[in-house]
Amino acid sequence: MPSESLSAKKERTLKILAILRRTYPDAHCSLTHANPWQLLVATILSAQCTDARVNMVTPELFRQLPRPEDMAAADLPRIEKLIQTTGFYHSKAKSLHAAATDIAKLHDGNVPQSMDELVALHGVGRKTANVVLGNAFDINVGVVVDTHVSRVSQRLDLTRNTDPVKIERDLMKLVPQEAWTQWSHLLIYHGRAICTARNPKCSECPLLELCPFGQKVVHGTDRAGKRGKASKR
């Protein structure tokens, strides 16, 4: 496939965005939350765990420990018991307790609204900070890159990187900033419904004509019409 210029890739990305918006008009954060603190906690718990499982755990967690001050005052065994079914509960409990302590002591119990302040919290990385900023505060500082976003972006040839930080940088050059948060939701929905890791439904995909991977799978050609083997990535 001939090299695609940045301007051409941006134009293709806008077309992809428009199609995904029409296809998934209700795409949104699937972690149930009522405030920024709850979203921060849920996002930390979602590591190596499904959102559905997190949503089963958080109601009782928030009933018992509703505020950062409550989480900071709780001992680790109590937190661990409440979040055990999310997996990796020892490390997650430490992260929650440390982040809660930081927020209670350094931010008067309020989740901070800047990337630098969020990633300075113990147990909070850039991905978690992006989720909170974009969904709790409507601040688009970056793009959330999870396994779905990585896979779909790579198949669409919007990035050839595998490192999440580098993928995010590539996407930030292509996707309009006001759509960064929505972009992640759209790709997650699409990754779950159509562009699955195994047996993607390329022939049913609304992005087929804009997707080099899909063209190879369905037609054995790239977008320029060149014959080629179907990728199994």
C-alpha positions as a Markdown table, in Angstrom:
| # | Residue | x | y | z |
|---|---|---|---|---|
| 1 | Met | 0.0 | 0.0 | 0.0 |
| 2 | Pro | 1.5 | 3.4 | -1.0 |
| 3 | Ser | 2.5 | 5.6 | 1.9 |
| 4 | Glu | -0.4 | 7.9 | 3.0 |
| 5 | Ser | 0.3 | 11.5 | 3.7 |
| 6 | Leu | -0.6 | 13.0 | 7.1 |
| 7 | Ser | -3.3 | 15.2 | 5.5 |
| 8 | Ala | -4.8 | 12.2 | 3.7 |
| 9 | Lys | -4.8 | 10.2 | 6.9 |
| 10 | Lys | -6.4 | 13.1 | 8.8 |
| 11 | Glu | -9.1 | 13.2 | 6.1 |
| 12 | Arg | -9.7 | 9.5 | 6.3 |
| 13 | Thr | -9.8 | 9.7 | 10.1 |
| 14 | Leu | -12.6 | 12.3 | 9.9 |
| 15 | Lys | -14.6 | 10.0 | 7.7 |
| 16 | Ile | -14.1 | 7.1 | 10.1 |
| 17 | Leu | -15.2 | 9.4 | 13.0 |
| 18 | Ala | -18.3 | 10.4 | 11.2 |
| 19 | Ile | -19.3 | 6.8 | 10.4 |
| 20 | Leu | -18.6 | 5.6 | 13.9 |
| 21 | Arg | -20.7 | 8.4 | 15.3 |
| 22 | Arg | -23.6 | 7.4 | 13.2 |
| 23 | Thr | -23.1 | 3.7 | 14.0 |
| 24 | Tyr | -22.8 | 4.1 | 17.8 |
| 25 | Pro | -24.7 | 7.3 | 18.7 |
| 26 | Asp | -24.9 | 6.2 | 22.3 |
| 27 | Ala | -21.3 | 5.4 | 22.9 |
| 28 | His | -20.2 | 6.4 | 26.3 |
| 29 | Cys | -18.1 | 5.4 | 29.3 |
| 30 | Ser | -19.4 | 2.0 | 30.5 |
| 31 | Leu | -18.1 | 2.4 | 34.1 |
| 32 | Thr | -21.0 | 3.4 | 36.3 |
| 33 | His | -20.2 | 6.5 | 38.3 |
| 34 | Ala | -21.9 | 9.5 | 39.9 |
| 35 | Asn | -18.9 | 11.8 | 40.4 |
| 36 | Pro | -15.2 | 12.1 | 39.6 |
| 37 | Trp | -14.1 | 10.2 | 42.7 |
| 38 | Gln | -16.3 | 7.2 | 41.8 |
| 39 | Leu | -15.0 | 7.2 | 38.2 |
| 40 | Leu | -11.4 | 7.3 | 39.4 |
| 41 | Val | -12.0 | 4.3 | 41.7 |
| 42 | Ala | -13.8 | 2.4 | 39.0 |
| 43 | Thr | -11.1 | 3.1 | 36.4 |
| 44 | Ile | -8.4 | 1.8 | 38.8 |
| 45 | Leu | -10.5 | -1.3 | 39.4 |
| 46 | Ser | -11.0 | -1.9 | 35.7 |
| 47 | Ala | -7.4 | -2.9 | 35.1 |
| 48 | Gln | -7.4 | -6.5 | 33.9 |
| 49 | Cys | -11.1 | -6.7 | 34.7 |
| 50 | Thr | -14.3 | -6.2 | 32.7 |
| 51 | Asp | -16.3 | -3.1 | 33.2 |
| 52 | Ala | -19.3 | -5.2 | 33.9 |
| 53 | Arg | -17.6 | -6.9 | 36.9 |
| 54 | Val | -16.4 | -3.5 | 38.2 |
| 55 | Asn | -20.0 | -2.2 | 38.0 |
| 56 | Met | -21.1 | -5.1 | 40.2 |
| 57 | Val | -18.5 | -4.3 | 42.8 |
| 58 | Thr | -18.6 | -0.5 | 43.1 |
| 59 | Pro | -22.2 | 0.0 | 44.5 |
| 60 | Glu | -21.3 | -1.8 | 47.8 |
| 61 | Leu | -17.8 | -0.2 | 47.8 |
| 62 | Phe | -19.2 | 3.3 | 47.5 |
| 63 | Arg | -22.0 | 2.5 | 50.0 |
| 64 | Gln | -19.4 | 1.7 | 52.6 |
| 65 | Leu | -16.6 | 4.1 | 51.6 |
| 66 | Pro | -18.3 | 6.9 | 49.7 |
| 67 | Arg | -15.6 | 9.6 | 49.9 |
| 68 | Pro | -11.8 | 9.7 | 49.5 |
| 69 | Glu | -11.6 | 10.5 | 53.2 |
| 70 | Asp | -13.4 | 7.2 | 54.0 |
| 71 | Met | -11.2 | 5.2 | 51.7 |
| 72 | Ala | -8.1 | 6.8 | 53.2 |
| 73 | Ala | -9.3 | 5.9 | 56.7 |
| 74 | Ala | -10.1 | 2.3 | 55.9 |
| 75 | Asp | -7.5 | -0.5 | 56.4 |
| 76 | Leu | -6.3 | -2.5 | 53.4 |
| 77 | Pro | -7.9 | -5.8 | 54.4 |
| 78 | Arg | -11.3 | -4.1 | 54.4 |
| 79 | Ile | -10.7 | -2.6 | 51.0 |
| 80 | Glu | -9.4 | -5.8 | 49.6 |
| 81 | Lys | -12.5 | -7.7 | 50.7 |
| 82 | Leu | -14.8 | -5.2 | 49.0 |
| 83 | Ile | -12.9 | -5.4 | 45.6 |
| 84 | Gln | -11.6 | -9.0 | 45.7 |
| 85 | Thr | -13.6 | -10.2 | 42.7 |
| 86 | Thr | -12.0 | -7.6 | 40.4 |
| 87 | Gly | -8.7 | -9.4 | 40.5 |
| 88 | Phe | -5.2 | -8.2 | 41.6 |
| 89 | Tyr | -7.0 | -6.8 | 44.6 |
| 90 | His | -3.9 | -6.5 | 46.8 |
| 91 | Ser | -2.2 | -4.0 | 44.4 |
| 92 | Lys | -5.6 | -2.3 | 43.6 |
| 93 | Ala | -6.4 | -1.8 | 47.3 |
| 94 | Lys | -3.0 | -0.2 | 47.8 |
| 95 | Ser | -3.5 | 2.1 | 44.8 |
| 96 | Leu | -7.0 | 3.1 | 46.0 |
| 97 | His | -5.9 | 3.8 | 49.5 |
| 98 | Ala | -2.8 | 5.8 | 48.4 |
| 99 | Ala | -4.8 | 7.8 | 45.9 |
| 100 | Ala | -7.5 | 8.5 | 48.4 |
| 101 | Thr | -5.0 | 9.6 | 51.0 |
| 102 | Asp | -3.3 | 12.0 | 48.5 |
| 103 | Ile | -6.7 | 13.5 | 47.5 |
| 104 | Ala | -7.8 | 13.9 | 51.1 |
| 105 | Lys | -4.6 | 15.5 | 52.2 |
| 106 | Leu | -3.5 | 17.4 | 49.2 |
| 107 | His | -6.7 | 18.4 | 47.4 |
| 108 | Asp | -9.3 | 18.8 | 50.2 |
| 109 | Gly | -11.1 | 15.6 | 49.1 |
| 110 | Asn | -11.6 | 16.8 | 45.5 |
| 111 | Val | -10.3 | 14.9 | 42.5 |
| 112 | Pro | -7.9 | 17.3 | 40.7 |
| 113 | Gln | -8.7 | 18.5 | 37.2 |
| 114 | Ser | -5.2 | 18.5 | 35.6 |
| 115 | Met | -3.1 | 15.7 | 34.0 |
| 116 | Asp | 0.0 | 16.7 | 36.1 |
| 117 | Glu | -2.0 | 16.6 | 39.4 |
| 118 | Leu | -3.7 | 13.3 | 38.6 |
| 119 | Val | -0.7 | 11.4 | 37.5 |
| 120 | Ala | 1.1 | 12.6 | 40.7 |
| 121 | Leu | -1.4 | 10.7 | 42.7 |
| 122 | His | -0.2 | 7.2 | 43.8 |
| 123 | Gly | -1.6 | 4.5 | 41.6 |
| 124 | Val | -2.8 | 6.8 | 38.9 |
| 125 | Gly | -1.3 | 6.6 | 35.4 |
| 126 | Arg | -1.9 | 8.6 | 32.2 |
| 127 | Lys | -4.7 | 6.3 | 30.9 |
| 128 | Thr | -6.7 | 6.6 | 34.2 |
| 129 | Ala | -6.1 | 10.3 | 34.2 |
| 130 | Asn | -7.4 | 10.6 | 30.6 |
| 131 | Val | -10.6 | 8.6 | 31.5 |
| 132 | Val | -11.3 | 10.9 | 34.5 |
| 133 | Leu | -10.5 | 14.2 | 32.7 |
| 134 | Gly | -12.5 | 13.3 | 29.6 |
| 135 | Asn | -15.5 | 11.8 | 31.2 |
| 136 | Ala | -15.9 | 13.5 | 34.6 |
| 137 | Phe | -14.7 | 17.0 | 33.6 |
| 138 | Asp | -15.1 | 17.1 | 29.8 |
| 139 | Ile | -11.4 | 18.0 | 29.4 |
| 140 | Asn | -9.7 | 16.5 | 26.4 |
| 141 | Val | -6.0 | 16.2 | 27.3 |
| 142 | Gly | -5.3 | 12.9 | 25.6 |
| 143 | Val | -6.7 | 9.7 | 24.1 |
| 144 | Val | -7.5 | 6.7 | 26.2 |
| 145 | Val | -5.7 | 3.7 | 24.7 |
| 146 | Asp | -6.9 | 0.3 | 25.8 |
| 147 | Thr | -6.8 | -3.0 | 23.9 |
| 148 | His | -9.7 | -2.2 | 21.7 |
| 149 | Val | -8.4 | 1.2 | 20.8 |
| 150 | Ser | -5.0 | -0.2 | 20.0 |
| 151 | Arg | -6.3 | -3.1 | 17.9 |
| 152 | Val | -8.8 | -1.0 | 15.8 |
| 153 | Ser | -6.4 | 1.9 | 15.3 |
| 154 | Gln | -3.7 | -0.5 | 14.1 |
| 155 | Arg | -6.0 | -2.3 | 11.7 |
| 156 | Leu | -7.2 | 1.0 | 10.3 |
| 157 | Asp | -3.5 | 1.9 | 9.8 |
| 158 | Leu | -3.8 | 5.0 | 11.9 |
| 159 | Thr | -0.8 | 3.9 | 13.9 |
| 160 | Arg | 1.9 | 1.2 | 13.4 |
| 161 | Asn | 3.0 | 1.4 | 17.0 |
| 162 | Thr | 2.2 | -1.1 | 19.7 |
| 163 | Asp | 3.2 | 1.0 | 22.8 |
| 164 | Pro | 0.1 | 2.8 | 24.2 |
| 165 | Val | 1.9 | 6.1 | 24.7 |
| 166 | Lys | 3.1 | 6.1 | 21.1 |
| 167 | Ile | -0.3 | 5.1 | 19.8 |
| 168 | Glu | -1.9 | 7.9 | 21.8 |
| 169 | Arg | 0.5 | 10.4 | 20.2 |
| 170 | Asp | -0.3 | 9.2 | 16.7 |
| 171 | Leu | -4.0 | 9.5 | 17.3 |
| 172 | Met | -3.7 | 12.9 | 18.8 |
| 173 | Lys | -2.3 | 14.1 | 15.5 |
| 174 | Leu | -5.2 | 12.7 | 13.6 |
| 175 | Val | -8.4 | 13.0 | 15.7 |
| 176 | Pro | -9.8 | 16.5 | 16.4 |
| 177 | Gln | -9.1 | 17.3 | 20.1 |
| 178 | Glu | -12.8 | 17.9 | 20.9 |
| 179 | Ala | -13.4 | 14.3 | 19.9 |
| 180 | Trp | -10.5 | 12.6 | 21.8 |
| 181 | Thr | -12.7 | 11.2 | 24.6 |
| 182 | Gln | -15.5 | 10.2 | 22.3 |
| 183 | Trp | -13.1 | 8.6 | 19.9 |
| 184 | Ser | -12.0 | 6.1 | 22.5 |
| 185 | His | -15.6 | 5.2 | 23.4 |
| 186 | Leu | -16.4 | 4.7 | 19.7 |
| 187 | Leu | -13.5 | 2.4 | 19.1 |
| 188 | Ile | -14.2 | 0.4 | 22.2 |
| 189 | Tyr | -17.8 | -0.1 | 21.0 |
| 190 | His | -16.6 | -1.0 | 17.5 |
| 191 | Gly | -14.0 | -3.4 | 18.9 |
| 192 | Arg | -16.6 | -5.2 | 20.9 |
| 193 | Ala | -19.2 | -5.4 | 18.2 |
| 194 | Ile | -17.4 | -5.8 | 14.9 |
| 195 | Cys | -13.6 | -5.5 | 15.1 |
| 196 | Thr | -13.1 | -8.2 | 17.6 |
| 197 | Ala | -9.7 | -9.7 | 18.3 |
| 198 | Arg | -10.6 | -13.0 | 16.8 |
| 199 | Asn | -12.9 | -13.5 | 13.8 |
| 200 | Pro | -13.6 | -9.8 | 13.1 |
| 201 | Lys | -16.8 | -9.2 | 11.1 |
| 202 | Cys | -15.0 | -7.3 | 8.3 |
| 203 | Ser | -17.7 | -8.0 | 5.7 |
| 204 | Glu | -20.3 | -6.3 | 7.9 |
| 205 | Cys | -18.1 | -3.4 | 8.9 |
| 206 | Pro | -19.2 | 0.1 | 8.1 |
| 207 | Leu | -15.6 | 1.1 | 7.9 |
| 208 | Leu | -14.6 | -1.5 | 5.3 |
| 209 | Glu | -13.9 | 0.9 | 2.5 |
| 210 | Leu | -11.6 | 2.9 | 4.8 |
| 211 | Cys | -9.8 | 0.0 | 6.4 |
| 212 | Pro | -6.7 | -1.6 | 4.9 |
| 213 | Phe | -7.0 | -4.6 | 7.2 |
| 214 | Gly | -10.6 | -5.2 | 6.2 |
| 215 | Gln | -9.8 | -4.9 | 2.5 |
| 216 | Lys | -7.2 | -7.6 | 2.8 |
| 217 | Val | -9.5 | -9.9 | 4.8 |
| 218 | Val | -12.5 | -9.5 | 2.5 |
| 219 | His | -11.0 | -9.0 | -0.9 |
| 220 | Gly | -7.4 | -10.0 | -0.6 |
| 221 | Thr | -6.3 | -6.5 | -1.6 |
| 222 | Asp | -5.3 | -3.3 | 0.0 |
| 223 | Arg | -7.1 | 0.0 | -0.5 |
| 224 | Ala | -5.0 | 0.8 | -3.6 |
| 225 | Gly | -6.2 | -2.5 | -5.2 |
| 226 | Lys | -3.0 | -4.4 | -4.8 |
| 227 | Arg | -3.4 | -8.1 | -4.2 |
| 228 | Gly | -2.2 | -9.5 | -0.9 |
| 229 | Lys | -2.7 | -12.2 | 1.7 |
| 230 | Ala | -5.3 | -11.6 | 4.4 |
| 231 | Ser | -3.7 | -10.7 | 7.7 |
| 232 | Lys | -4.5 | -12.6 | 10.8 |
| 233 | Arg | -3.5 | -9.9 | 13.2 |
